[in-house]
Amino acid sequence: VQLQAFGGALVQAGGSLRLSCAASGTISNGVVMGWWRQPPGKQREFVASITAGDTTAYTDSVKSRFTISRGNARNTMILQMNSLKADDTAHYYCKVTSNGIVYWGQGTQVTVSS
């Protein structure tokens, strides 16, 4: 399984960005897809996830601002990020768990200027 993430950019605080992740390869029907991020000098942290049944979960700091969804193409995932804050600055990684195996993409950089 290979993952490609797109959409990172430099944006002003209060702005919006849309990240996308495309997974290729053999994906199980019970796949869980998600986004993690690693702020500068900090550990990687959970952002949001979506199951095959479209159940979503978010870390508290992004609830009501970020929305995770599946894309129109199979095995794609979208993270719509609104009302961005400087604290959202991080390298964002997409993650897929398929048949108990965890796959990570190379990530995309999001920088929010205050």
Number of C-alpha atoms within 10 A of each C-alpha: 15 13 20 18 24 18 16 18 15 13 18 15 17 14 14 16 18 16 22 22 27 19 23 13 9 10 16 13 12 13 19 22 28 26 27 19 23 19 17 10 7 9 9 15 15 17 23 23 24 20 18 14 10 13 11 16 16 18 13 9 11 17 12 11 12 20 18 25 20 19 14 9 9 11 20 18 24 23 23 15 20 17 15 23 19 15 13 20 20 23 18 27 26 30 24 26 18 17 13 11 9 13 15 19 19 14 23 21 20 22 21 20 16 11
